[in-house]
C-alpha cells in the first residue's frame, strides 16, 4: 500500500500553527485606506481598541500602533524573525541604531540572539489612494548554542529573491518564490550565519507558491542526506488564498494548514480561480522550548534571566524619539545596518 503524503490537516487561525523548528507564523493582510500627514490612516479611529486593535474593523487593524499601524518597540531573545512583505512597506528601527524601510517583495531576516528591541511600523505613504499591506512574519527557533549570538539582520531585496517559473503540459503557470531552501539548481540568498537555516542538515525551506487556475505542479520531495537516527524533516503547506487546491489525491476547499511527508514528490492542482500557498520546511531542532511572550529559551531559569537582562540593559536602550518611528514620506527602500553601513536595492 502506498504511503499517504498528507499527515495532518489544521484550520488556519491567527496566528497559524507551526511545528519545530518554526515557532509562529502570522499572515497580515490589511486593506488600509489613504494615508494622512502622519503616515497613519486618513480615517476615524473611533470604535477601535487603540493599542490592541486586532479586530479587523473595515478590513484593517492598527495592531499596537496608536497613530501609525504596526508594532512599536518590543524586545526579542532566543529566535529569529523572517518578515516577507508582499505589499506595502515596513519601517524597522532597533535598539542597536539600525533602521530600514522595506516592502513590495523584500524580506528581512533578523536574528534576535542574545537580545534586541525593535519596532515594525506600517507607514501609509499614499495620500491619494489606498495603502494595502500584506506580509508573513515567521518565527524560526534558534538551537541552544546560538541563542546568545550577537543580533544581526539581513535584507533580501526583491531583486535578490529568486522566482522559479513553471508551466504544466497545458501551459498553465506556477511561480515558486524562494526565501530559503533551493528548488532544483535555483538557490536563494544565504541565511544569517547563526541561523538554524544556515546548516545544510537543517533542510530549512521557506517558499511561496502561486498557481494559475487549474495549474498543476510537482512539489519535489526532500532528499535527506542526513539519515540514520536524525529526526525527519517537517513540511507544512499553508493554503491561504483561492477556492480550492488538490494536494496529492486529497482536495481542500477551505483554507487550511496541511502537514505532508517531506520525502515525497507531491502533485498540486489549483482550483478554478488559482491558489496561493506558503511552505515551511525544516528539520526539528528537538530541544525543549520554554517561551514567555517575546523570549524563547530552553529553561524557565533562562526566561527569568531574559527579563532580568532586559530590565537592566534594555538590550542596548532605545535611541529613537518615538516608540514607533517612521522614516519619512518617500517610498524609497533602504537599510542602515548595525555597523552603520547603508544599502539600497535596485529600483
C-alpha positions in Angstrom: 0.0 0.0 0.0 1.4 3.4 -1.0 2.3 5.9 1.7 -0.1 8.8 2.2 1.6 12.1 1.7 -0.9 14.1 3.8 -0.2 13.6 7.5 -2.3 16.2 9.3 -4.8 19.0 8.5 -5.3 22.0 10.7 -7.5 25.1 10.5 -5.9 28.4 9.8 -6.2 30.6 12.9 -4.5 33.8 13.9 -1.6 33.1 14.1 -1.1 29.9 12.1 0.1 26.7 14.0 3.6 25.7 13.2 5.9 22.8 14.0 9.6 22.6 15.1 11.9 24.3 14.0 9.2 27.1 13.5 7.6 28.8 16.4 5.0 31.1 14.9 3.6 32.3 11.6 1.1 35.1 11.0 -0.4 36.4 7.8 -1.1 40.1 8.0 -3.4 41.3 5.1 -4.9 44.7 5.7 -6.8 47.0 3.3 -5.6 50.3 4.7 -7.2 53.5 3.4 -5.5 56.6 2.1 -2.8 57.9 4.4 -2.6 61.2 6.3 0.2 63.6 7.0 1.5 61.5 9.9 1.6 58.3 7.7 -1.4 56.8 9.5 -4.8 56.1 8.1 -6.9 59.0 6.9 -9.9 57.7 8.6 -11.6 57.8 12.0 -10.1 55.5 14.7 -13.4 55.6 16.7 -14.6 52.2 17.9 -11.1 50.7 17.8 -9.2 49.3 20.9 -6.2 51.5 20.3 -3.1 49.8 21.5 -4.7 46.3 21.0 -6.6 46.7 17.7 -6.8 43.2 16.2 -10.5 43.1 15.3 -10.2 43.9 11.6 -12.8 46.6 11.6 -13.3 47.9 8.0 -10.7 45.4 6.8 -7.7 46.7 8.6 -6.1 46.9 12.0 -3.9 49.3 14.0 -2.3 46.4 16.0 -0.3 48.1 18.8 0.1 51.4 17.0 -1.8 54.5 18.1 -1.1 56.8 15.1 0.7 54.6 12.5 -0.3 50.9 12.3 2.2 48.3 13.4 4.2 47.1 16.4 6.1 49.8 18.4 9.2 48.9 20.3 9.3 45.4 21.8 12.1 43.0 22.8 13.1 39.6 21.5 15.6 37.0 22.6 16.4 33.4 21.5 15.0 33.1 18.0 14.7 34.8 14.6 12.0 36.7 12.7 11.6 36.3 8.9 9.4 39.0 7.6 8.2 38.6 4.0 6.5 41.7 2.7 4.3 41.1 -0.4 2.6 44.5 -0.5 3.1 47.9 1.3 6.0 48.9 3.5 7.6 48.2 6.9 9.7 50.7 8.8 12.2 48.9 11.1 14.1 50.6 13.9 16.1 48.9 16.7 17.9 49.3 19.9 21.3 49.0 18.2 20.7 52.0 16.0 19.8 50.2 12.8 16.9 51.2 10.7 15.3 50.2 7.4 12.3 50.6 5.1 11.4 47.6 3.0 8.5 46.1 1.2 7.0 45.2 -2.2 8.6 41.8 -2.3 11.5 42.3 0.1 12.3 40.1 3.1 14.1 40.9 6.4 15.7 38.1 8.3 16.5 39.2 11.8 18.5 37.1 14.3 17.5 38.4 17.8 20.0 36.2 19.5 21.0 37.5 22.9 18.6 40.3 22.7 17.3 43.2 20.6 14.4 45.7 20.8 12.8 46.7 17.6 9.8 48.4 16.1 7.9 47.4 13.0 5.6 50.1 11.7 3.4 50.1 8.6 3.7 53.6 7.1 0.8 54.5 4.8 2.7 56.5 2.2 0.0 57.1 -0.4 -2.3 60.1 0.4 -4.3 59.8 -2.8 -5.2 56.1 -2.9 -5.5 53.0 -0.6 -2.4 51.5 1.1 -2.8 47.7 1.2 -0.3 45.9 3.3 0.3 42.1 3.1 3.1 40.2 4.8 4.1 37.0 6.6 6.1 37.0 9.8 7.7 33.7 10.6 9.5 32.9 13.9 12.3 30.4 13.5 13.8 28.9 16.6 17.5 29.0 17.4 19.3 26.0 18.9 20.7 26.4 22.4 24.2 27.1 21.1 23.0 30.1 19.1 20.5 31.7 21.5 23.1 34.2 22.7 24.5 35.0 19.3 25.0 38.7 18.5 21.9 40.3 16.9 22.1 40.6 13.2 19.7 41.4 10.3 20.0 40.6 6.6 17.9 42.2 3.8 16.8 40.0 0.9 15.8 42.7 -1.5 13.1 41.8 -4.1 15.7 41.6 -7.0 17.8 39.1 -4.9 14.9 36.7 -4.2 14.7 34.1 -7.0 11.4 33.0 -8.5 11.1 29.7 -10.3 8.6 29.9 -13.2 7.0 26.6 -14.1 4.5 25.6 -16.8 2.4 22.4 -16.9 1.6 20.5 -20.1 -1.4 22.8 -20.8 0.8 26.0 -20.4 -0.7 27.0 -17.1 1.8 28.8 -14.9 3.1 28.3 -11.3 5.6 30.5 -9.6 7.7 29.4 -6.6 9.4 32.3 -4.7 12.4 31.1 -2.7 13.2 32.9 0.6 15.2 29.9 1.9 16.0 26.5 0.5 16.9 25.6 -3.0 14.5 24.4 -5.7 16.4 22.2 -8.1 19.5 24.2 -9.0 18.0 27.6 -8.0 19.3 28.9 -4.7 18.2 31.9 -2.6 20.5 34.2 -0.6 22.2 32.6 2.4 20.5 32.8 5.8 22.3 34.7 8.6 25.4 32.9 9.9 24.0 31.8 13.3 20.6 30.7 11.9 19.4 27.1 12.2 18.8 27.5 8.5 22.4 28.1 7.7 23.3 24.4 8.0 22.5 22.1 5.1 21.4 19.4 7.5 18.6 21.6 8.8 16.8 21.5 5.4 15.0 24.8 6.1 12.9 26.0 3.2 10.5 28.9 3.1 8.7 29.2 -0.3 5.6 30.9 -1.5 3.7 29.2 -4.4 1.3 31.0 -6.8 -0.6 28.8 -9.3 -2.9 29.8 -12.2 -6.4 28.5 -12.4 -6.2 24.7 -12.9 -2.4 24.7 -12.9 -0.5 21.5 -12.0 3.0 21.4 -10.5 5.1 18.9 -8.6 6.4 19.8 -5.2 9.7 18.0 -5.1 10.4 15.7 -2.2 13.3 16.5 0.1 16.3 14.1 -0.4 17.7 13.5 3.0 21.5 13.2 3.0 21.4 13.0 6.9 19.5 9.8 7.5 20.1 7.4 10.3 18.8 8.4 13.7 18.2 12.0 12.8 14.5 13.2 13.1 12.5 13.6 9.9 12.1 16.9 8.1 8.8 18.6 8.8 7.0 20.2 5.9 3.7 22.2 6.1 1.7 23.8 3.3 -0.5 26.8 4.3 -3.3 27.1 1.7 -4.4 30.7 2.3 -5.8 32.0 -1.0 -8.1 30.5 -3.6 -11.2 28.5 -3.8 -9.6 25.0 -3.7 -6.4 23.0 -4.1 -5.6 19.4 -4.6 -2.6 18.0 -2.7 -1.8 14.5 -3.8 -5.1 12.8 -4.0 -6.9 15.0 -1.4 -8.9 18.1 -2.3 -9.2 21.0 0.1 -12.0 23.6 -0.2 -11.1 25.5 3.0 -8.1 27.5 3.9 -6.1 25.1 6.0 -2.6 24.1 7.1 -1.6 20.7 5.5 1.3 18.8 7.0 2.8 16.5 4.4 5.6 14.0 4.1 8.7 15.8 3.0 10.3 12.8 1.3 7.5 12.5 -1.4 7.1 14.3 -4.7 3.5 15.7 -4.4 1.4 16.9 -7.2 -0.5 20.1 -6.5 -3.5 21.2 -8.6 -5.0 24.6 -8.3 -8.8 25.2 -8.2 -10.8 27.3 -10.7 -9.6 30.7 -9.6 -5.9 29.7 -8.9 -4.4 29.4 -5.4 -1.5 30.5 -3.2 0.3 28.6 -0.5 3.2 29.2 1.9 5.5 26.2 2.5 7.6 26.0 5.7 10.0 23.1 6.0 12.8 22.2 8.4 14.4 19.5 10.4 13.3 19.8 14.1 15.8 21.3 16.5 14.5 18.8 19.0 15.2 20.8 22.1 12.9 21.9 24.9 11.1 25.1 24.2 10.2 27.5 27.0 8.5 30.6 25.8 7.2 33.7 27.5 6.0 36.3 25.0 9.0 37.6 23.1 11.5 35.4 24.8 12.1 31.8 23.7 14.7 29.8 25.6 15.3 26.2 26.8 14.6 26.5 30.5 12.4 28.6 32.9 15.5 30.0 34.6 16.7 31.4 31.2 13.3 33.1 30.7 13.7 34.7 34.2 17.3 35.8 33.2 16.0 37.3 30.0 13.6 39.5 31.9 16.3 40.5 34.3 18.7 41.3 31.5 16.1 43.3 29.7 15.2 45.3 32.8 18.9 46.0 33.4 20.2 46.8 29.9 17.1 47.3 27.7 19.1 45.3 25.1 21.0 48.5 24.2 18.4 51.1 25.0 16.1 52.9 22.7 17.7 55.7 20.6 14.6 56.9 18.8 12.3 59.8 19.8 9.1 57.7 19.4 8.2 54.1 20.4 7.1 53.6 16.8 9.3 55.7 14.5 8.7 56.0 10.8 11.2 57.1 8.2 9.7 59.9 6.2 7.2 60.0 3.4 9.4 59.0 0.5 8.8 55.5 -0.9 12.5 54.6 -1.4 13.6 51.4 0.3 16.9 51.3 2.3 18.7 49.7 5.2 21.2 51.1 7.6 22.8 48.2 9.3 24.0 47.7 12.9 27.6 48.6 11.8 26.4 51.8 10.1 26.8 50.6 6.6 24.0 51.5 4.2 22.4 49.5 1.4 19.7 50.3 -1.2 18.1 47.8 -3.6 17.7 48.2 -7.3 14.6 50.3 -8.2 
